[in-house]
Amino acid sequence: MTLGRTLWCIILIKLFIMFAVLKAFFFPSYLKGDAGEKSEAVSTELTARKVSE
């Protein structure tokens, strides 16, 4: 049972590193503000990408 508990501990530490630490460094939040500002930024970005194609 101690081997299984140790393996679960390692798995949980790896998951924490993947989701908490890597998200903070590699996936920053570009959208800041309230819901209206976020929706405006997304629609502007989508229409700008569509026009450039």
PDB file of N, H, CA, C and O in Angstrom:
ATOM      1  N   MET A   1       0.801  -1.205   0.000  1.00  0.00           N
ATOM      2  CA  MET A   1       0.000   0.000   0.000  1.00  0.00           C
ATOM      3  C   MET A   1       0.844   1.269   0.000  1.00  0.00           C
ATOM      4  O   MET A   1       0.405   2.299  -0.511  1.00  0.00           O
ATOM      5  N   THR A   2       2.027   1.212   0.555  1.00  0.00           N
ATOM      6  H   THR A   2       2.383   0.375   0.971  1.00  0.00           H
ATOM      7  CA  THR A   2       2.848   2.422   0.593  1.00  0.00           C
ATOM      8  C   THR A   2       3.342   2.793  -0.794  1.00  0.00           C
ATOM      9  O   THR A   2       3.515   3.975  -1.093  1.00  0.00           O
ATOM     10  N   LEU A   3       3.576   1.792  -1.653  1.00  0.00           N
ATOM     11  H   LEU A   3       3.435   0.832  -1.410  1.00  0.00           H
ATOM     12  CA  LEU A   3       4.003   2.085  -3.020  1.00  0.00           C
ATOM     13  C   LEU A   3       2.890   2.808  -3.782  1.00  0.00           C
ATOM     14  O   LEU A   3       3.154   3.773  -4.500  1.00  0.00           O
ATOM     15  N   GLY A   4       1.661   2.347  -3.628  1.00  0.00           N
ATOM     16  H   GLY A   4       1.446   1.564  -3.045  1.00  0.00           H
ATOM     17  CA  GLY A   4       0.531   3.002  -4.296  1.00  0.00           C
ATOM     18  C   GLY A   4       0.318   4.422  -3.811  1.00  0.00           C
ATOM     19  O   GLY A   4       0.020   5.313  -4.607  1.00  0.00           O
ATOM     20  N   ARG A   5       0.467   4.641  -2.521  1.00  0.00           N
ATOM     21  H   ARG A   5       0.709   3.918  -1.875  1.00  0.00           H
ATOM     22  CA  ARG A   5       0.307   5.979  -1.956  1.00  0.00           C
ATOM     23  C   ARG A   5       1.401   6.908  -2.467  1.00  0.00           C
ATOM     24  O   ARG A   5       1.143   8.078  -2.749  1.00  0.00           O
ATOM     25  N   THR A   6       2.611   6.394  -2.586  1.00  0.00           N
ATOM     26  H   THR A   6       2.820   5.443  -2.357  1.00  0.00           H
ATOM     27  CA  THR A   6       3.732   7.194  -3.097  1.00  0.00           C
ATOM     28  C   THR A   6       3.509   7.552  -4.562  1.00  0.00           C
ATOM     29  O   THR A   6       3.765   8.683  -4.975  1.00  0.00           O
ATOM     30  N   LEU A   7       3.037   6.597  -5.339  1.00  0.00           N
ATOM     31  H   LEU A   7       2.828   5.678  -5.003  1.00  0.00           H
ATOM     32  CA  LEU A   7       2.775   6.870  -6.754  1.00  0.00           C
ATOM     33  C   LEU A   7       1.671   7.907  -6.928  1.00  0.00           C
ATOM     34  O   LEU A   7       1.780   8.782  -7.787  1.00  0.00           O
ATOM     35  N   TRP A   8       0.610   7.824  -6.125  1.00  0.00           N
ATOM     36  H   TRP A   8       0.522   7.114  -5.426  1.00  0.00           H
ATOM     37  CA  TRP A   8      -0.459   8.833  -6.202  1.00  0.00           C
ATOM     38  C   TRP A   8       0.051  10.207  -5.805  1.00  0.00           C
ATOM     39  O   TRP A   8      -0.367  11.217  -6.372  1.00  0.00           O
ATOM     40  N   CYS A   9       0.943  10.246  -4.845  1.00  0.00           N
ATOM     41  H   CYS A   9       1.283   9.426  -4.385  1.00  0.00           H
ATOM     42  CA  CYS A   9       1.530  11.529  -4.436  1.00  0.00           C
ATOM     43  C   CYS A   9       2.340  12.130  -5.586  1.00  0.00           C
ATOM     44  O   CYS A   9       2.257  13.331  -5.844  1.00  0.00           O
ATOM     45  N   ILE A  10       3.111  11.307  -6.266  1.00  0.00           N
ATOM     46  H   ILE A  10       3.179  10.332  -6.057  1.00  0.00           H
ATOM     47  CA  ILE A  10       3.890  11.785  -7.413  1.00  0.00           C
ATOM     48  C   ILE A  10       2.972  12.261  -8.532  1.00  0.00           C
ATOM     49  O   ILE A  10       3.233  13.288  -9.158  1.00  0.00           O
ATOM     50  N   ILE A  11       1.903  11.521  -8.784  1.00  0.00           N
ATOM     51  H   ILE A  11       1.691  10.687  -8.276  1.00  0.00           H
ATOM     52  CA  ILE A  11       0.950  11.910  -9.825  1.00  0.00           C
ATOM     53  C   ILE A  11       0.315  13.257  -9.494  1.00  0.00           C
ATOM     54  O   ILE A  11       0.198  14.111 -10.373  1.00  0.00           O
ATOM     55  N   LEU A  12      -0.090  13.459  -8.266  1.00  0.00           N
ATOM     56  H   LEU A  12       0.005  12.765  -7.552  1.00  0.00           H
ATOM     57  CA  LEU A  12      -0.717  14.725  -7.879  1.00  0.00           C
ATOM     58  C   LEU A  12       0.262  15.890  -7.966  1.00  0.00           C
ATOM     59  O   LEU A  12      -0.123  16.989  -8.366  1.00  0.00           O
ATOM     60  N   ILE A  13       1.501  15.669  -7.604  1.00  0.00           N
ATOM     61  H   ILE A  13       1.813  14.777  -7.279  1.00  0.00           H
ATOM     62  CA  ILE A  13       2.510  16.735  -7.716  1.00  0.00           C
ATOM     63  C   ILE A  13       2.729  17.094  -9.182  1.00  0.00           C
ATOM     64  O   ILE A  13       2.828  18.274  -9.518  1.00  0.00           O
ATOM     65  N   LYS A  14       2.806  16.100 -10.051  1.00  0.00           N
ATOM     66  H   LYS A  14       2.725  15.142  -9.778  1.00  0.00           H
ATOM     67  CA  LYS A  14       2.978  16.367 -11.474  1.00  0.00           C
ATOM     68  C   LYS A  14       1.781  17.124 -12.048  1.00  0.00           C
ATOM     69  O   LYS A  14       1.955  18.052 -12.838  1.00  0.00           O
ATOM     70  N   LEU A  15       0.581  16.738 -11.660  1.00  0.00           N
ATOM     71  H   LEU A  15       0.440  15.984 -11.018  1.00  0.00           H
ATOM     72  CA  LEU A  15      -0.604  17.452 -12.136  1.00  0.00           C
ATOM     73  C   LEU A  15      -0.614  18.898 -11.667  1.00  0.00           C
ATOM     74  O   LEU A  15      -0.988  19.795 -12.423  1.00  0.00           O
ATOM     75  N   PHE A  16      -0.210  19.127 -10.437  1.00  0.00           N
ATOM     76  H   PHE A  16       0.094  18.398  -9.823  1.00  0.00           H
ATOM     77  CA  PHE A  16      -0.139  20.498  -9.936  1.00  0.00           C
ATOM     78  C   PHE A  16       0.866  21.308 -10.747  1.00  0.00           C
ATOM     79  O   PHE A  16       0.596  22.456 -11.103  1.00  0.00           O
ATOM     80  N   ILE A  17       2.014  20.723 -11.038  1.00  0.00           N
ATOM     81  H   ILE A  17       2.233  19.791 -10.749  1.00  0.00           H
ATOM     82  CA  ILE A  17       3.026  21.431 -11.817  1.00  0.00           C
ATOM     83  C   ILE A  17       2.501  21.728 -13.219  1.00  0.00           C
ATOM     84  O   ILE A  17       2.681  22.833 -13.730  1.00  0.00           O
ATOM     85  N   MET A  18       1.858  20.752 -13.834  1.00  0.00           N
ATOM     86  H   MET A  18       1.712  19.854 -13.418  1.00  0.00           H
ATOM     87  CA  MET A  18       1.379  20.958 -15.194  1.00  0.00           C
ATOM     88  C   MET A  18       0.303  22.036 -15.267  1.00  0.00           C
ATOM     89  O   MET A  18       0.356  22.902 -16.140  1.00  0.00           O
ATOM     90  N   PHE A  19      -0.663  21.992 -14.370  1.00  0.00           N
ATOM     91  H   PHE A  19      -0.706  21.288 -13.661  1.00  0.00           H
ATOM     92  CA  PHE A  19      -1.798  22.909 -14.491  1.00  0.00           C
ATOM     93  C   PHE A  19      -1.574  24.256 -13.829  1.00  0.00           C
ATOM     94  O   PHE A  19      -2.060  25.266 -14.337  1.00  0.00           O
ATOM     95  N   ALA A  20      -0.877  24.309 -12.745  1.00  0.00           N
ATOM     96  H   ALA A  20      -0.482  23.488 -12.332  1.00  0.00           H
ATOM     97  CA  ALA A  20      -0.714  25.579 -12.032  1.00  0.00           C
ATOM     98  C   ALA A  20       0.503  26.343 -12.516  1.00  0.00           C
ATOM     99  O   ALA A  20       0.395  27.507 -12.902  1.00  0.00           O
ATOM    100  N   VAL A  21       1.643  25.710 -12.498  1.00  0.00           N
ATOM    101  H   VAL A  21       1.732  24.765 -12.184  1.00  0.00           H
ATOM    102  CA  VAL A  21       2.876  26.420 -12.800  1.00  0.00           C
ATOM    103  C   VAL A  21       3.005  26.697 -14.295  1.00  0.00           C
ATOM    104  O   VAL A  21       3.280  27.832 -14.685  1.00  0.00           O
ATOM    105  N   LEU A  22       2.814  25.694 -15.131  1.00  0.00           N
ATOM    106  H   LEU A  22       2.590  24.772 -14.815  1.00  0.00           H
ATOM    107  CA  LEU A  22       2.974  25.897 -16.566  1.00  0.00           C
ATOM    108  C   LEU A  22       1.916  26.839 -17.138  1.00  0.00           C
ATOM    109  O   LEU A  22       2.205  27.607 -18.056  1.00  0.00           O
ATOM    110  N   LYS A  23       0.714  26.789 -16.613  1.00  0.00           N
ATOM    111  H   LYS A  23       0.480  26.166 -15.867  1.00  0.00           H
ATOM    112  CA  LYS A  23      -0.329  27.697 -17.086  1.00  0.00           C
ATOM    113  C   LYS A  23       0.043  29.144 -16.804  1.00  0.00           C
ATOM    114  O   LYS A  23      -0.202  30.027 -17.627  1.00  0.00           O
ATOM    115  N   ALA A  24       0.625  29.382 -15.658  1.00  0.00           N
ATOM    116  H   ALA A  24       0.824  28.665 -14.990  1.00  0.00           H
ATOM    117  CA  ALA A  24       0.989  30.747 -15.288  1.00  0.00           C
ATOM    118  C   ALA A  24       2.071  31.309 -16.201  1.00  0.00           C
ATOM    119  O   ALA A  24       2.066  32.504 -16.497  1.00  0.00           O
ATOM    120  N   PHE A  25       2.995  30.473 -16.649  1.00  0.00           N
ATOM    121  H   PHE A  25       2.999  29.502 -16.408  1.00  0.00           H
ATOM    122  CA  PHE A  25       4.109  30.965 -17.454  1.00  0.00           C
ATOM    123  C   PHE A  25       3.844  30.925 -18.953  1.00  0.00           C
ATOM    124  O   PHE A  25       4.256  31.840 -19.666  1.00  0.00           O
ATOM    125  N   PHE A  26       3.172  29.897 -19.449  1.00  0.00           N
ATOM    126  H   PHE A  26       2.838  29.154 -18.870  1.00  0.00           H
ATOM    127  CA  PHE A  26       3.028  29.730 -20.888  1.00  0.00           C
ATOM    128  C   PHE A  26       1.677  30.148 -21.440  1.00  0.00           C
ATOM    129  O   PHE A  26       1.550  30.343 -22.649  1.00  0.00           O
ATOM    130  N   PHE A  27       0.677  30.289 -20.606  1.00  0.00           N
ATOM    131  H   PHE A  27       0.780  30.130 -19.624  1.00  0.00           H
ATOM    132  CA  PHE A  27      -0.647  30.674 -21.075  1.00  0.00           C
ATOM    133  C   PHE A  27      -1.161  31.869 -20.277  1.00  0.00           C
ATOM    134  O   PHE A  27      -2.064  31.714 -19.455  1.00  0.00           O
ATOM    135  N   PRO A  28      -0.605  33.054 -20.502  1.00  0.00           N
ATOM    136  CA  PRO A  28      -1.061  34.218 -19.751  1.00  0.00           C
ATOM    137  C   PRO A  28      -2.466  34.643 -20.190  1.00  0.00           C
ATOM    138  O   PRO A  28      -2.893  34.353 -21.308  1.00  0.00           O
ATOM    139  N   SER A  29      -3.150  35.309 -19.324  1.00  0.00           N
ATOM    140  H   SER A  29      -2.803  35.544 -18.416  1.00  0.00           H
ATOM    141  CA  SER A  29      -4.490  35.778 -19.630  1.00  0.00           C
ATOM    142  C   SER A  29      -4.402  37.121 -20.365  1.00  0.00           C
ATOM    143  O   SER A  29      -4.029  38.137 -19.779  1.00  0.00           O
ATOM    144  N   TYR A  30      -4.748  37.106 -21.642  1.00  0.00           N
ATOM    145  H   TYR A  30      -5.051  36.280 -22.118  1.00  0.00           H
ATOM    146  CA  TYR A  30      -4.688  38.327 -22.427  1.00  0.00           C
ATOM    147  C   TYR A  30      -5.943  39.174 -22.270  1.00  0.00           C
ATOM    148  O   TYR A  30      -5.910  40.385 -22.487  1.00  0.00           O
ATOM    149  N   LEU A  31      -7.037  38.547 -21.898  1.00  0.00           N
ATOM    150  H   LEU A  31      -7.065  37.563 -21.722  1.00  0.00           H
ATOM    151  CA  LEU A  31      -8.300  39.261 -21.792  1.00  0.00           C
ATOM    152  C   LEU A  31      -8.519  39.705 -20.356  1.00  0.00           C
ATOM    153  O   LEU A  31      -8.705  38.887 -19.455  1.00  0.00           O
ATOM    154  N   LYS A  32      -8.493  40.999 -20.164  1.00  0.00           N
ATOM    155  H   LYS A  32      -8.342  41.664 -20.896  1.00  0.00           H
ATOM    156  CA  LYS A  32      -8.755  41.551 -18.842  1.00  0.00           C
ATOM    157  C   LYS A  32      -9.943  42.508 -18.948  1.00  0.00           C
ATOM    158  O   LYS A  32     -10.149  43.137 -19.986  1.00  0.00           O
ATOM    159  N   GLY A  33     -10.700  42.611 -17.903  1.00  0.00           N
ATOM    160  H   GLY A  33     -10.534  42.099 -17.060  1.00  0.00           H
ATOM    161  CA  GLY A  33     -11.839  43.507 -17.911  1.00  0.00           C
ATOM    162  C   GLY A  33     -13.141  42.749 -17.711  1.00  0.00           C
ATOM    163  O   GLY A  33     -13.149  41.568 -17.364  1.00  0.00           O
ATOM    164  N   ASP A  34     -14.244  43.460 -17.942  1.00  0.00           N
ATOM    165  H   ASP A  34     -14.237  44.419 -18.224  1.00  0.00           H
ATOM    166  CA  ASP A  34     -15.543  42.833 -17.732  1.00  0.00           C
ATOM    167  C   ASP A  34     -15.954  42.039 -18.976  1.00  0.00           C
ATOM    168  O   ASP A  34     -15.204  41.958 -19.949  1.00  0.00           O
ATOM    169  N   ALA A  35     -17.133  41.465 -18.929  1.00  0.00           N
ATOM    170  H   ALA A  35     -17.742  41.530 -18.139  1.00  0.00           H
ATOM    171  CA  ALA A  35     -17.589  40.578 -20.000  1.00  0.00           C
ATOM    172  C   ALA A  35     -17.761  41.331 -21.319  1.00  0.00           C
ATOM    173  O   ALA A  35     -17.499  40.772 -22.384  1.00  0.00           O
ATOM    174  N   GLY A  36     -18.191  42.574 -21.262  1.00  0.00           N
ATOM    175  H   GLY A  36     -18.403  43.028 -20.397  1.00  0.00           H
ATOM    176  CA  GLY A  36     -18.376  43.353 -22.491  1.00  0.00           C
ATOM    177  C   GLY A  36     -17.066  43.612 -23.207  1.00  0.00           C
ATOM    178  O   GLY A  36     -16.990  43.504 -24.431  1.00  0.00           O
ATOM    179  N   GLU A  37     -16.043  43.951 -22.455  1.00  0.00           N
ATOM    180  H   GLU A  37     -16.104  44.039 -21.461  1.00  0.00           H
ATOM    181  CA  GLU A  37     -14.729  44.192 -23.048  1.00  0.00           C
ATOM    182  C   GLU A  37     -14.141  42.902 -23.627  1.00  0.00           C
ATOM    183  O   GLU A  37     -13.510  42.916 -24.684  1.00  0.00           O
ATOM    184  N   LYS A  38     -14.355  41.801 -22.930  1.00  0.00           N
ATOM    185  H   LYS A  38     -14.868  41.790 -22.072  1.00  0.00           H
ATOM    186  CA  LYS A  38     -13.841  40.520 -23.417  1.00  0.00           C
ATOM    187  C   LYS A  38     -14.524  40.121 -24.726  1.00  0.00           C
ATOM    188  O   LYS A  38     -13.858  39.696 -25.670  1.00  0.00           O
ATOM    189  N   SER A  39     -15.840  40.255 -24.783  1.00  0.00           N
ATOM    190  H   SER A  39     -16.381  40.601 -24.017  1.00  0.00           H
ATOM    191  CA  SER A  39     -16.556  39.874 -26.002  1.00  0.00           C
ATOM    192  C   SER A  39     -16.178  40.785 -27.163  1.00  0.00           C
ATOM    193  O   SER A  39     -16.085  40.328 -28.303  1.00  0.00           O
ATOM    194  N   GLU A  40     -15.961  42.045 -26.890  1.00  0.00           N
ATOM    195  H   GLU A  40     -16.036  42.415 -25.964  1.00  0.00           H
ATOM    196  CA  GLU A  40     -15.537  42.980 -27.939  1.00  0.00           C
ATOM    197  C   GLU A  40     -14.152  42.615 -28.464  1.00  0.00           C
ATOM    198  O   GLU A  40     -13.920  42.653 -29.673  1.00  0.00           O
ATOM    199  N   ALA A  41     -13.241  42.267 -27.579  1.00  0.00           N
ATOM    200  H   ALA A  41     -13.430  42.236 -26.597  1.00  0.00           H
ATOM    201  CA  ALA A  41     -11.883  41.889 -27.992  1.00  0.00           C
ATOM    202  C   ALA A  41     -11.906  40.610 -28.822  1.00  0.00           C
ATOM    203  O   ALA A  41     -11.183  40.500 -29.812  1.00  0.00           O
ATOM    204  N   VAL A  42     -12.730  39.645 -28.424  1.00  0.00           N
ATOM    205  H   VAL A  42     -13.317  39.735 -27.619  1.00  0.00           H
ATOM    206  CA  VAL A  42     -12.806  38.387 -29.168  1.00  0.00           C
ATOM    207  C   VAL A  42     -13.410  38.617 -30.546  1.00  0.00           C
ATOM    208  O   VAL A  42     -12.896  38.092 -31.533  1.00  0.00           O
ATOM    209  N   SER A  43     -14.472  39.376 -30.636  1.00  0.00           N
ATOM    210  H   SER A  43     -14.890  39.802 -29.834  1.00  0.00           H
ATOM    211  CA  SER A  43     -15.104  39.607 -31.938  1.00  0.00           C
ATOM    212  C   SER A  43     -14.185  40.406 -32.856  1.00  0.00           C
ATOM    213  O   SER A  43     -14.141  40.147 -34.059  1.00  0.00           O
ATOM    214  N   THR A  44     -13.455  41.366 -32.312  1.00  0.00           N
ATOM    215  H   THR A  44     -13.490  41.576 -31.335  1.00  0.00           H
ATOM    216  CA  THR A  44     -12.507  42.127 -33.114  1.00  0.00           C
ATOM    217  C   THR A  44     -11.401  41.225 -33.644  1.00  0.00           C
ATOM    218  O   THR A  44     -11.030  41.317 -34.815  1.00  0.00           O
ATOM    219  N   GLU A  45     -10.881  40.367 -32.802  1.00  0.00           N
ATOM    220  H   GLU A  45     -11.182  40.293 -31.851  1.00  0.00           H
ATOM    221  CA  GLU A  45      -9.815  39.451 -33.211  1.00  0.00           C
ATOM    222  C   GLU A  45     -10.306  38.468 -34.273  1.00  0.00           C
ATOM    223  O   GLU A  45      -9.595  38.197 -35.241  1.00  0.00           O
ATOM    224  N   LEU A  46     -11.501  37.938 -34.101  1.00  0.00           N
ATOM    225  H   LEU A  46     -12.079  38.158 -33.315  1.00  0.00           H
ATOM    226  CA  LEU A  46     -12.033  36.998 -35.086  1.00  0.00           C
ATOM    227  C   LEU A  46     -12.289  37.638 -36.440  1.00  0.00           C
ATOM    228  O   LEU A  46     -11.989  37.047 -37.477  1.00  0.00           O
ATOM    229  N   THR A  47     -12.840  38.837 -36.433  1.00  0.00           N
ATOM    230  H   THR A  47     -13.084  39.317 -35.591  1.00  0.00           H
ATOM    231  CA  THR A  47     -13.102  39.504 -37.712  1.00  0.00           C
ATOM    232  C   THR A  47     -11.798  39.934 -38.367  1.00  0.00           C
ATOM    233  O   THR A  47     -11.707  39.921 -39.595  1.00  0.00           O
ATOM    234  N   ALA A  48     -10.796  40.309 -37.602  1.00  0.00           N
ATOM    235  H   ALA A  48     -10.870  40.319 -36.604  1.00  0.00           H
ATOM    236  CA  ALA A  48      -9.504  40.689 -38.182  1.00  0.00           C
ATOM    237  C   ALA A  48      -8.841  39.468 -38.816  1.00  0.00           C
ATOM    238  O   ALA A  48      -8.223  39.594 -39.873  1.00  0.00           O
ATOM    239  N   ARG A  49      -8.950  38.311 -38.210  1.00  0.00           N
ATOM    240  H   ARG A  49      -9.452  38.209 -37.352  1.00  0.00           H
ATOM    241  CA  ARG A  49      -8.375  37.091 -38.781  1.00  0.00           C
ATOM    242  C   ARG A  49      -9.131  36.666 -40.023  1.00  0.00           C
ATOM    243  O   ARG A  49      -8.520  36.185 -40.977  1.00  0.00           O
ATOM    244  N   LYS A  50     -10.427  36.829 -40.038  1.00  0.00           N
ATOM    245  H   LYS A  50     -10.924  37.220 -39.263  1.00  0.00           H
ATOM    246  CA  LYS A  50     -11.236  36.429 -41.186  1.00  0.00           C
ATOM    247  C   LYS A  50     -10.923  37.319 -42.379  1.00  0.00           C
ATOM    248  O   LYS A  50     -10.864  36.822 -43.503  1.00  0.00           O
ATOM    249  N   VAL A  51     -10.723  38.603 -42.176  1.00  0.00           N
ATOM    250  H   VAL A  51     -10.772  39.007 -41.263  1.00  0.00           H
ATOM    251  CA  VAL A  51     -10.450  39.543 -43.258  1.00  0.00           C
ATOM    252  C   VAL A  51      -9.072  39.270 -43.855  1.00  0.00           C
ATOM    253  O   VAL A  51      -8.883  39.427 -45.061  1.00  0.00           O
ATOM    254  N   SER A  52      -8.107  38.863 -43.028  1.00  0.00           N
ATOM    255  H   SER A  52      -8.261  38.736 -42.048  1.00  0.00           H
ATOM    256  CA  SER A  52      -6.753  38.662 -43.520  1.00  0.00           C
ATOM    257  C   SER A  52      -6.612  37.381 -44.345  1.00  0.00           C
ATOM    258  O   SER A  52      -5.615  37.223 -45.049  1.00  0.00           O
ATOM    259  N   GLU A  53      -7.563  36.480 -44.278  1.00  0.00           N
ATOM    260  H   GLU A  53      -8.373  36.609 -43.706  1.00  0.00           H
ATOM    261  CA  GLU A  53      -7.469  35.224 -45.061  1.00  0.00           C
ATOM    262  C   GLU A  53      -7.753  35.428 -46.487  1.00  0.00           C
ATOM    263  O   GLU A  53      -7.714  34.476 -47.266  1.00  0.00           O
TER     264      GLU A  53
END
